[in-house]
Amino acid sequence: MDKWRKHLVVPGDLDRIDRILREWEPIGGCGGQLQAGDVGWAHRFGPESVAASLVEWRSPGGEPGAIHYRDSPMSGWFSMDPGLLRNRDLADEIAAWAAAQEPEGLVSVDGHALPAIWRQVLMKRGFEATTDVWAHLWKPLSSADVVDVAGVEVTTGNDQAIVDRVAVQKAAFENSTFTVEKWHAMAQGLSFRPGFDLLARNEAGEAVAAITVWLPGEGKCGMIEPMGTHPDHRRLGHGRRIIRAACAALARVGASGVCVVTPESNAGAVEVYRAAGLRRLGQLSAMVRLV
């Protein structure tokens, strides 16, 4: 029997990869594995960097079966054709590849939502579920979420808003390398939608929170990646306010819901999402290899 084959991705493949990931996300789904938005957010580093971080598995007939995005030297995320969730041949092929990856050490190999059969074959290769648990939060959306939220603006087309949005991002996340140039690189990606990149200001006009959401398609679930509040303006409701604005933008175009995956250890972030109406679907953990 012919095996699934691994293919490296080049920049010219990215539009096709984006379409595949969008198609694999089900109507009414709520995230949990690699999504087009994850790759869209990575576009801030440029198409060459994104392509170099992607691997695709295809059937002998050339049909895509799974896509892996390596977001750091030691971790990565998977997405797969929903019709292949129980395909042991594909699972075995990817598990063998994952077990052979360098560098040696603690290596995360999934996108949290791998089905049981995939986890089983990974365990046979020396992987186990990590204790680094993530909260998977979700909120269904309807016309009731289409509300006007004061002090929130779309960044696209407003140079000052883009500068301020980048400043919030850098302040909110330690070691962030975000720049205006990287914002423009992100905005050139196929998944980016101008109305879903937002900036919140306070009554004094100061930039206080920023968010980007990604929508795979009509009737599907939007994903937050990322959301941050400037540390000088936390615990004042700005994070909750910009999440509500993002929910309104998604609801206006018929999104089924909004989701986010964030570390349980980041209690402040979990609290903000829950205050904005998102609720836990459960806790997720990656599979890691200890050598």
N, C-alpha and C positions, 0 to 999 in steps of 0.2 A: 504493500500500500504506500502510495506517495505521501510524503510528510508535508506538513505546513512549513512554509519557508519564511525566514526572516529577511526583511528588506530595509535597507537604510533609506532615510527620507532626505530629499533635496528641497531647496526653497520652492522650486516649481511645483512640488507636491502639496504645498500647504493649503491651498484652496480646496483641493480634493479631501485632504485629511479633515479640514474644518467641516465640510459637508457630511462626511461619514460620521463624525462625532455627533453632529446635530441629529442625523437620522437615527442613531442608536439610542438617543435619549427619548424615552417613551412619552406619549401624551399623558399629562397628569402625573408624570414622574416627579421625584423630589431629590435628585442628585445622589451623591454617594460614591461615584467613581469619576474617572477622568472625564471632563466635559470640554466642549469647545471653548468655554470661557477660561478654563485653566490655561489653555494654549494661547488664547487671546491676551490674557494678562502677561504671559511670557513674551509676547511680541514686543514689549518695551525694550528687549535686548536685541531686537532686529531679527529678520527672517532667517539669516544664516545660523544664528545661535539656536533659534527654535528648531529648525530642521535637524541640526546636529544632535539634538536632545531627544528626537523621536525615532522609534523603531516600529515597523508595521509587519504583522504576520499575514501572509496570504495563502489561500488554498492552492492546490495544484492547478486549478482553473483560473487563478489570479484574483479571486474574490477576497476582500479584506475580512479578517477574522478577529484581530485584536490590535490595539495600538498602545504603546507604552511611551510615557513621557518621563524623562529623567530630570527632575527639578533640582537635584544636587548630586554631588559625587556618590552619595550614600543612600539616596532614596528616589523613588519614582512612583508613578501612578499608572494604572491600567484602565482601559475601557475595552469592551468586547461586543461583538454582535449579539444581541439578546437571544437569537436563535441558537447560539453556541455555548450557552452557560453550562451545559452538561456534557460538552464535547471533551472526553478525556484525552484524545490524541492531541488536541490543541493545548490543553492544560499541561500535559506532560512535556510538550515541546517548549513551552514558555518556562516551566519550572526548571528544566535542564539548563536553559539559557540563563535564567536568573541565578542559579547556583554557581555558574561559571564566571560570574561578573567580578570584576575588580573595582575598587580596592578590597583587600581582605578586611574583615571586621564586621561591624554591625551594618547590615544592608537591608533597607526596607524595599519591598518589591511589589507593593500593590496600592490600590487606590481606595482602601478601606472596605469596599463592598464586594469583594470577590466571593463567589458562591462556594458552598461547602466542598464540592469536588475539587476546585482549584486549591483550596486551603489544604485538603488532604494530600494532594500530590506535592505541594510545597513542603509540608511537614516531612514527607519521605526524603526530601532533599536537604533536611537539616534546618528548616524554618520553623518558627513558632510565633504565636500572637504576642505582640509587644504589650507591655503594661502602660505604654504611653497612649492614653485613651483620649479620643476626640468626641466632642458633642456634635451630634447631627440634629440641626434645628430646622423647622419648616413651618410655614404659615400658608394656608389656602387663601387665595385672593378672589374677590368678586367685585361687582360694581360698587359695593359699599366702601371699598378701599380707595376709590377715586375721589380724593379730597385735595384741597389746596393747602399747601404747607408753606407758611410764611418764612421768608428769609433763605430760601433754597433756590439756587440757580443752576442752569445747565452750563457746563464749562466750555463746550465746543463753540468756537466762533468768538470767544471773549478772551483775548490774550492775558488780561490781568487775572481773570478767574482761573486760567490754566496755571499761571505762576503761583497764585494763592493755593490752588488745589495741591500742587506739588509740594509747597511749603508745609501744608498740613500733613501730608503723607510722610514726609521726612521727619517731622516732629513726633508723629504718632507711633512710628515703628523704629525701634532701635536698630542701628546699622543699615537703615534704608539707603539705597543708592539712587532713588528716583530723581529724575531731572526733567526739565521742560522738554529736552530733546527726547527723552525716553517716553514721555507722555505722547508726543507726536508719533513716535514709532508705534506705540500701542494703538493709537487711533487709526493707523493705516491698516491694521489687521482686519480680516474679513468679518470677524465676530463682533467687532466694536460697533455700537449703535450710539450716535451722538447724544440722544436724549436720556441715556442711562449713566452718564458720568456727571455727578452732581457735587456742588459745593454749598455748605451752609455757612451763613454769617450770623453774628449776634446783632443786637440792636445798635451797637456802636459801629457796625460794618466790618468787624474783624472776622477773618476766616477761622472757623472753629471745628468743622467736620467735613469729611469728604467720603464719597462712596462711588464704586463702579459696580454695576450689575450686568449680567450677561444672560441673554435669552436665546435658547437653541432654536425656537420656532414657535409658530402660532399654537396657542393652547398648551404650551409646555411650561416648565418651571424655571423661573429666573434664579440665577446664582449670584450671591454677593461675593465679590473678590476684587478689591478689598474694601473694608470700611475702617476708618480711623477718626478719632477725636483728638484735637490738639491737647497735649497734657496740661496746658494752662487753662483749659476750659472744660475739663471733665466734671462729671457729676452735676451737670446743669441742664441735662435733657437734650443736649445737641445731637448726641448719637442716636437717641430714640427718634428725634425729629427728622434726621436725614434718612433713616431707615424707612420711616413712614412715607417720606417723599419718594423714595425708590419704589416702595410698594405701590404707590399711586401711579407712577410712571408705567410699571409693569401691568397693573390692572387696566389701565387705559387701552392697552393693546391686546387684552384678552389672555394674559398669562394665567396659568392655573394656580400658581403659587410662587413662593420665594423660599430659597433654602440657603444654608450656610453650614460649613463644617469648621469648627474652631476647637483648639485644645481645651479640655476640661480644666486644665491647670490655669488657664486664663479666665479666672472667675469674673473679672470685670467685664470682659467681652460677652461672656454667657449671660451675665445680668442685663447688659444693654439689649441684647437680642430678645431676651424674654420680656423685658419691659416694653419692647416694640411689638409684641404679640406673637413672636415665634415660639414654638414649643418643641421639646425634645422628641425626636422620633426614636432615639436610642443612642447608644454609645458605640463608637467604631474604633477598631484597632487595626493597625497594619500587621503584616507578617514580616518578620525579620530573621536574618541568618546570623547565628553566633559561631564564629570560627576562631 
